[in-house]
Amino acid sequence: MNDLITIVVPVYNVEKYLPHTLESICGQTYTNLQILLIDDGSTDDSLAVCHKWARQDNRIQVYEQENQGVARTRNKGIQLAIGKYVMFLDADDFFTDTLVEEIAKKGNKTNADVILFGARKYDDLTGRSEHVPRYLWRKLLPVQEVFSRKTMEGELFTLTTPAPWNKSFRREYIQEQKLKFQNLPNSNDVYFTLTALGAAERVAAVREDRVYYRVNYGGSLQNRKDQNPLCFLEAYESVYKELTRRGIYEELEIGFCNMVASGCVYNLRTLHSEQVRQKVID
């Protein structure tokens, strides 16, 4: 078990958190890594931090581009990836040191197209973390180690959220399915993640929490949703059309409808403007 694993990290104005993130990546117990740091036109010292770490660790490859958004940055990572599995980790999050080892073991054992794992929310203001069940509903995981839409009776999408950072994707599967992140100001991961998960013939899961998702720090796309509040609906509509085109929507309908309903509630709760909230309701 020594397959190369690719970690794609979009970087944009995260100099404060990037060292902690890179420490958690470079310190993984599984060492055969391709670490792609793609700076998306940062205006702070993020790029300098990337180059500093690259000089210390030859597994790190640094790329620069003018600001194009996280979707195009991740798509560039897909083009550059050469590992058996690809992981899309955010530059302000951090990870347990066994994350990649467990993904590699699970992938080696199951050859899964998509591997899910649990996550904890880390509050940057309080320094506290807590388990968030919706990132991976363990109680809904099937007994079988390998599962798919065909064995989940419509509930596959109920297992997790559209976030890509608590999932690992087999690179050849991404290429075969011609999957790309949707270029939207927010909710740009919905189409990629849900299409990948829904179309997968083999899905597996690491039940434990292995990523810490940082909140309350001011830099997240989630804090700028009021400017483009309807992106999530556009993203879900794109998923619906794609699943229908592939002829697999009916097998996924229950979980898809649950996820759309949950997404509506979540987005309404996280908007700050009452005027914008009413626009979404309408």
VOPAGU-2260 file (C-alpha; in pm, 1 decimal, decimal comma):
REM VOPAGU-2260
SITE   aa  ch    i         X         Y         Z
SITE  MET   A    0       0,0       0,0       0,0
SITE  ASN   A    1     211,0     285,2    -131,5
SITE  ASP   A    2      -8,9     457,2    -390,2
SITE  LEU   A    3      51,4     826,5    -441,2
SITE  ILE   A    4    -225,1    1043,6    -295,1
SITE  THR   A    5    -281,3    1396,7    -429,0
SITE  ILE   A    6    -391,2    1678,1    -198,7
SITE  VAL   A    7    -521,0    1990,8    -374,3
SITE  VAL   A    8    -516,4    2306,9    -161,1
SITE  PRO   A    9    -661,3    2627,2    -311,1
SITE  VAL   A   10    -487,6    2923,7    -146,5
SITE  TYR   A   11    -631,8    3273,6    -121,5
SITE  ASN   A   12    -539,3    3525,5     150,9
SITE  VAL   A   13    -493,7    3270,9     429,5
SITE  GLU   A   14    -143,7    3355,3     553,0
SITE  LYS   A   15    -261,5    3344,5     915,1
SITE  TYR   A   16    -388,4    2986,0     896,0
SITE  LEU   A   17    -182,9    2831,7     617,9
SITE  PRO   A   18     115,7    2722,5     834,9
SITE  HIS   A   19    -116,5    2525,4    1065,2
SITE  THR   A   20    -285,6    2366,6     764,3
SITE  LEU   A   21      43,5    2271,6     599,1
SITE  GLU   A   22     181,0    2136,5     925,1
SITE  SER   A   23    -115,9    1901,0     948,7
SITE  ILE   A   24     -70,1    1791,4     584,5
SITE  CYS   A   25     306,1    1750,5     583,6
SITE  GLY   A   26     291,0    1569,0     916,4
SITE  GLN   A   27      65,6    1291,4     786,6
SITE  THR   A   28     165,8     938,7     884,1
SITE  TYR   A   29     119,4     845,0     516,7
SITE  THR   A   30     406,3    1008,2     333,8
SITE  ASN   A   31     364,2     932,4     -38,2
SITE  LEU   A   32     190,9    1259,9    -119,9
SITE  GLN   A   33     163,8    1506,2    -404,2
SITE  ILE   A   34      72,8    1835,7    -234,9
SITE  LEU   A   35     -56,1    2097,0    -481,5
SITE  LEU   A   36     -69,6    2451,1    -342,3
SITE  ILE   A   37    -246,0    2671,1    -598,5
SITE  ASP   A   38    -238,0    3039,4    -510,5
SITE  ASP   A   39    -540,2    3214,9    -657,6
SITE  GLY   A   40    -400,7    3567,1    -673,0
SITE  SER   A   41    -353,7    3624,7    -299,4
SITE  THR   A   42    -288,3    3985,1    -195,7
SITE  ASP   A   43    -132,3    3894,9     140,5
SITE  ASP   A   44     178,8    3683,1     208,3
SITE  SER   A   45      10,3    3348,4     138,9
SITE  LEU   A   46     225,0    3283,0    -168,2
SITE  ALA   A   47     544,4    3349,0      28,5
SITE  VAL   A   48     427,5    3098,0     289,7
SITE  CYS   A   49     367,7    2841,9      13,8
SITE  HIS   A   50     718,0    2886,1    -127,1
SITE  LYS   A   51     873,1    2868,9     219,6
SITE  TRP   A   52     709,8    2534,3     287,6
SITE  ALA   A   53     795,7    2407,0     -61,8
SITE  ARG   A   54    1163,2    2470,3       9,1
SITE  GLN   A   55    1130,9    2256,1     321,7
SITE  ASP   A   56     928,5    1970,9     169,1
SITE  ASN   A   57     986,7    1849,9    -188,0
SITE  ARG   A   58     641,3    1690,8    -201,6
SITE  ILE   A   59     491,5    2041,0    -226,4
SITE  GLN   A   60     434,2    2193,9    -570,9
SITE  VAL   A   61     337,5    2562,9    -583,1
SITE  TYR   A   62     138,9    2716,7    -867,9
SITE  GLU   A   63      31,8    3077,0    -917,4
SITE  GLN   A   64    -256,8    3227,2   -1111,0
SITE  GLU   A   65    -458,5    3546,4   -1128,4
SITE  ASN   A   66    -770,1    3535,7    -913,9
SITE  GLN   A   67   -1021,8    3299,9   -1077,0
SITE  GLY   A   68   -1215,9    3160,0    -783,2
SITE  VAL   A   69   -1199,1    2833,6    -591,9
SITE  ALA   A   70   -1385,5    2626,3    -853,7
SITE  ARG   A   71   -1135,6    2694,0   -1131,7
SITE  THR   A   72    -851,8    2651,0    -883,3
SITE  ARG   A   73    -972,5    2305,4    -787,0
SITE  ASN   A   74   -1023,6    2218,7   -1153,6
SITE  LYS   A   75    -661,6    2311,1   -1217,6
SITE  GLY   A   76    -569,2    2079,5    -932,1
SITE  ILE   A   77    -753,5    1796,3   -1106,1
SITE  GLN   A   78    -549,6    1859,7   -1421,3
SITE  LEU   A   79    -222,8    1854,3   -1225,9
SITE  ALA   A   80    -303,8    1555,2   -1004,1
SITE  ILE   A   81    -125,3    1225,2   -1062,7
SITE  GLY   A   82    -220,7    1034,7    -744,8
SITE  LYS   A   83    -457,3     738,6    -723,4
SITE  TYR   A   84    -690,0     943,6    -502,5
SITE  VAL   A   85    -745,8    1319,5    -499,6
SITE  MET   A   86    -843,8    1517,1    -190,8
SITE  PHE   A   87    -957,9    1879,7    -192,8
SITE  LEU   A   88    -856,9    2031,1     139,4
SITE  ASP   A   89    -911,7    2395,6     230,1
SITE  ALA   A   90    -620,8    2618,4     329,0
SITE  ASP   A   91    -780,8    2728,9     655,7
SITE  ASP   A   92    -876,3    2383,8     785,0
SITE  PHE   A   93    -658,0    2122,0     950,8
SITE  PHE   A   94    -649,4    1746,1     971,9
SITE  THR   A   95    -567,9    1455,5    1198,6
SITE  ASP   A   96    -229,1    1299,8    1119,5
SITE  THR   A   97    -380,7     964,4    1016,0
SITE  LEU   A   98    -631,4    1103,3     765,3
SITE  VAL   A   99    -446,8    1011,8     444,8
SITE  GLU   A  100    -327,6     677,3     582,1
SITE  GLU   A  101    -684,7     573,9     652,5
SITE  ILE   A  102    -799,9     693,9     309,9
SITE  ALA   A  103    -518,1     499,2     144,5
SITE  LYS   A  104    -602,7     182,4     339,0
SITE  LYS   A  105    -971,2     211,0     260,2
SITE  GLY   A  106    -899,8     279,9    -107,0
SITE  ASN   A  107    -654,8      -9,3    -129,7
SITE  LYS   A  108    -909,5    -244,6      23,9
SITE  THR   A  109   -1221,6    -131,6    -162,6
SITE  ASN   A  110   -1105,7      55,6    -476,0
SITE  ALA   A  111   -1393,2     292,8    -400,8
SITE  ASP   A  112   -1474,8     575,8    -639,9
SITE  VAL   A  113   -1554,7     804,8    -346,2
SITE  ILE   A  114   -1449,7     772,5      18,5
SITE  LEU   A  115   -1636,1     970,5     285,3
SITE  PHE   A  116   -1505,6    1066,6     629,2
SITE  GLY   A  117   -1631,9    1257,1     930,6
SITE  ALA   A  118   -1555,2    1615,2    1030,1
SITE  ARG   A  119   -1557,9    1846,1    1328,2
SITE  LYS   A  120   -1642,5    2215,3    1334,0
SITE  TYR   A  121   -1364,1    2428,6    1482,6
SITE  ASP   A  122   -1468,3    2769,5    1617,8
SITE  ASP   A  123   -1185,6    3015,2    1555,6
SITE  LEU   A  124   -1320,3    3254,5    1818,3
SITE  THR   A  125   -1343,3    3006,8    2104,3
SITE  GLY   A  126   -1085,0    2745,9    2001,3
SITE  ARG   A  127   -1340,2    2472,3    2062,4
SITE  SER   A  128   -1438,4    2192,6    1826,7
SITE  GLU   A  129   -1750,4    1979,9    1809,8
SITE  HIS   A  130   -1867,9    1678,9    1614,1
SITE  VAL   A  131   -2120,3    1769,3    1343,6
SITE  PRO   A  132   -2328,4    1463,6    1248,3
SITE  ARG   A  133   -2448,0    1599,6     912,4
SITE  TYR   A  134   -2096,3    1583,5     764,3
SITE  LEU   A  135   -2125,8    1203,7     792,4
SITE  TRP   A  136   -2440,3    1049,7     938,1
SITE  ARG   A  137   -2282,1     738,6    1089,5
SITE  LYS   A  138   -2617,2     597,8    1200,6
SITE  LEU   A  139   -2726,0     588,3     836,0
SITE  LEU   A  140   -2414,4     415,8     704,9
SITE  PRO   A  141   -2496,4      68,1     571,2
SITE  VAL   A  142   -2345,6    -245,3     716,4
SITE  GLN   A  143   -2170,2    -319,4     387,9
SITE  GLU   A  144   -1825,4    -168,1     354,3
SITE  VAL   A  145   -1892,1     -77,6     -10,8
SITE  PHE   A  146   -2223,9      75,1    -113,8
SITE  SER   A  147   -2380,0     298,6    -380,2
SITE  ARG   A  148   -2710,9     453,0    -488,3
SITE  LYS   A  149   -2820,9     103,4    -593,7
SITE  THR   A  150   -2804,4     -29,1    -237,7
SITE  MET   A  151   -2913,0     281,2     -43,2
SITE  GLU   A  152   -3280,2     295,6    -145,4
SITE  GLY   A  153   -3263,1     662,1    -239,3
SITE  GLU   A  154   -3085,2     773,1      79,0
SITE  LEU   A  155   -2727,0     807,7     -47,2
SITE  PHE   A  156   -2729,6    1188,6     -41,2
SITE  THR   A  157   -2868,0    1187,9     311,4
SITE  LEU   A  158   -2534,2    1052,7     437,6
SITE  THR   A  159   -2333,3    1371,7     393,6
SITE  THR   A  160   -2317,4    1731,3     267,7
SITE  PRO   A  161   -2193,1    1860,8     -69,9
SITE  ALA   A  162   -1861,9    1972,0      84,6
SITE  PRO   A  163   -1562,7    1817,8     -99,0
SITE  TRP   A  164   -1318,8    1848,5     193,3
SITE  ASN   A  165   -1450,2    1544,0     380,9
SITE  LYS   A  166   -1429,8    1316,7      78,4
SITE  SER   A  167   -1163,1    1156,3    -136,7
SITE  PHE   A  168   -1211,3    1082,5    -505,7
SITE  ARG   A  169   -1041,4     822,1    -723,4
SITE  ARG   A  170    -862,5    1025,3    -989,7
SITE  GLU   A  171    -936,7     794,1   -1282,7
SITE  TYR   A  172   -1303,7     798,7   -1182,2
SITE  ILE   A  173   -1308,5    1182,1   -1193,9
SITE  GLN   A  174   -1152,0    1171,9   -1539,3
SITE  GLU   A  175   -1381,7     899,1   -1669,9
SITE  GLN   A  176   -1690,4    1089,6   -1554,1
SITE  LYS   A  177   -1551,2    1422,9   -1683,2
SITE  LEU   A  178   -1630,8    1590,2   -1352,8
SITE  LYS   A  179   -1552,0    1955,7   -1286,3
SITE  PHE   A  180   -1636,5    2210,4   -1020,6
SITE  GLN   A  181   -1901,9    2459,0   -1127,0
SITE  ASN   A  182   -1779,6    2817,7   -1162,8
SITE  LEU   A  183   -2018,0    2994,6    -923,6
SITE  PRO   A  184   -1941,8    3259,9    -657,2
SITE  ASN   A  185   -2058,4    3010,8    -391,3
SITE  SER   A  186   -2205,9    2659,9    -377,2
SITE  ASN   A  187   -1954,7    2575,4    -651,6
SITE  ASP   A  188   -1885,8    2233,1    -500,1
SITE  VAL   A  189   -2246,3    2106,8    -511,3
SITE  TYR   A  190   -2246,8    1990,0    -873,1
SITE  PHE   A  191   -1908,7    1815,5    -856,7
SITE  THR   A  192   -1960,9    1640,0    -524,9
SITE  LEU   A  193   -2318,8    1524,5    -571,9
SITE  THR   A  194   -2264,6    1407,7    -929,0
SITE  ALA   A  195   -1951,3    1218,9    -823,6
SITE  LEU   A  196   -2126,9    1058,5    -528,7
SITE  GLY   A  197   -2448,0     982,0    -715,2
SITE  ALA   A  198   -2281,0     825,1   -1018,5
SITE  ALA   A  199   -2032,4     620,5    -814,3
SITE  GLU   A  200   -2056,6     242,6    -833,2
SITE  ARG   A  201   -1841,8     199,9    -522,3
SITE  VAL   A  202   -1858,9     427,4    -215,4
SITE  ALA   A  203   -1685,9     364,0     117,3
SITE  ALA   A  204   -1645,5     554,2     443,0
SITE  VAL   A  205   -1401,7     618,5     726,1
SITE  ARG   A  206   -1637,6     664,0    1019,8
SITE  GLU   A  207   -1415,8     881,4    1238,9
SITE  ASP   A  208   -1380,8    1261,3    1227,3
SITE  ARG   A  209   -1060,1    1341,5    1041,0
SITE  VAL   A  210   -1090,9    1707,5     936,1
SITE  TYR   A  211   -1145,4    2023,2    1140,6
SITE  TYR   A  212   -1355,8    2275,2     950,0
SITE  ARG   A  213   -1278,6    2629,8    1063,0
SITE  VAL   A  214   -1568,4    2872,1    1119,8
SITE  ASN   A  215   -1605,3    3227,5    1255,9
SITE  TYR   A  216   -1287,6    3368,6    1111,8
SITE  GLY   A  217   -1423,9    3603,8     845,2
SITE  GLY   A  218   -1253,3    3466,6     536,0
SITE  SER   A  219   -1495,8    3201,6     420,4
SITE  LEU   A  220   -1715,0    3218,6     111,6
SITE  GLN   A  221   -1998,9    3141,2     349,2
SITE  ASN   A  222   -1967,1    3493,2     487,6
SITE  ARG   A  223   -2022,8    3649,7     143,5
SITE  LYS   A  224   -2335,0    3462,8      37,4
SITE  ASP   A  225   -2561,0    3768,4      65,3
SITE  GLN   A  226   -2403,4    3901,4    -254,4
SITE  ASN   A  227   -2505,3    3592,2    -456,2
SITE  PRO   A  228   -2782,7    3427,5    -254,8
SITE  LEU   A  229   -2935,7    3214,1    -530,7
SITE  CYS   A  230   -2621,4    3025,2    -630,7
SITE  PHE   A  231   -2718,0    2721,0    -425,2
SITE  LEU   A  232   -3046,7    2687,1    -615,1
SITE  GLU   A  233   -2866,5    2712,1    -948,2
SITE  ALA   A  234   -2623,9    2445,1    -831,6
SITE  TYR   A  235   -2897,8    2205,3    -719,8
SITE  GLU   A  236   -3082,9    2259,4   -1048,9
SITE  SER   A  237   -2765,4    2167,3   -1238,0
SITE  VAL   A  238   -2733,0    1848,2   -1033,2
SITE  TYR   A  239   -3096,5    1758,1   -1098,7
SITE  LYS   A  240   -3048,9    1801,5   -1474,5
SITE  GLU   A  241   -2725,2    1601,3   -1476,3
SITE  LEU   A  242   -2865,1    1311,6   -1272,1
SITE  THR   A  243   -3170,7    1306,7   -1499,0
SITE  ARG   A  244   -2949,8    1310,4   -1809,6
SITE  ARG   A  245   -2758,3    1012,9   -1672,7
SITE  GLY   A  246   -3082,1     826,8   -1599,1
SITE  ILE   A  247   -3009,0     783,3   -1228,3
SITE  TYR   A  248   -3221,1    1055,6   -1067,5
SITE  GLU   A  249   -3502,5     825,5    -953,6
SITE  GLU   A  250   -3255,9     609,6    -759,4
SITE  LEU   A  251   -3136,8     921,2    -573,8
SITE  GLU   A  252   -3457,7    1121,3    -548,6
SITE  ILE   A  253   -3535,1    1080,9    -177,3
SITE  GLY   A  254   -3190,2    1188,3     -61,6
SITE  PHE   A  255   -3172,6    1462,7    -323,6
SITE  CYS   A  256   -3502,9    1616,6    -212,1
SITE  ASN   A  257   -3392,7    1595,4     151,8
SITE  MET   A  258   -3062,9    1764,3      65,9
SITE  VAL   A  259   -3233,2    2044,0    -128,9
SITE  ALA   A  260   -3474,9    2106,2     159,0
SITE  SER   A  261   -3189,6    2105,2     407,6
SITE  GLY   A  262   -2987,9    2334,1     180,4
SITE  CYS   A  263   -3274,1    2583,3     162,6
SITE  VAL   A  264   -3304,1    2593,0     542,2
SITE  TYR   A  265   -2926,4    2623,7     589,3
SITE  ASN   A  266   -2890,2    2904,0     335,6
SITE  LEU   A  267   -3184,4    3097,7     477,3
SITE  ARG   A  268   -3039,0    3070,9     826,7
SITE  THR   A  269   -2694,5    3191,2     721,0
SITE  LEU   A  270   -2804,4    3499,1     525,6
SITE  HIS   A  271   -2764,0    3830,8     705,6
SITE  SER   A  272   -2997,6    4058,3     511,1
SITE  GLU   A  273   -3372,6    4026,0     559,1
SITE  GLN   A  274   -3425,4    4164,0     207,7
SITE  VAL   A  275   -3198,3    3899,2      59,1
SITE  ARG   A  276   -3363,0    3628,6     268,7
SITE  GLN   A  277   -3702,7    3727,1     127,1
SITE  LYS   A  278   -3558,2    3705,4    -225,3
SITE  VAL   A  279   -3456,8    3343,7    -160,0
SITE  ILE   A  280   -3797,4    3262,2      -8,7
SITE  ASP   A  281   -3971,8    3405,3    -316,0
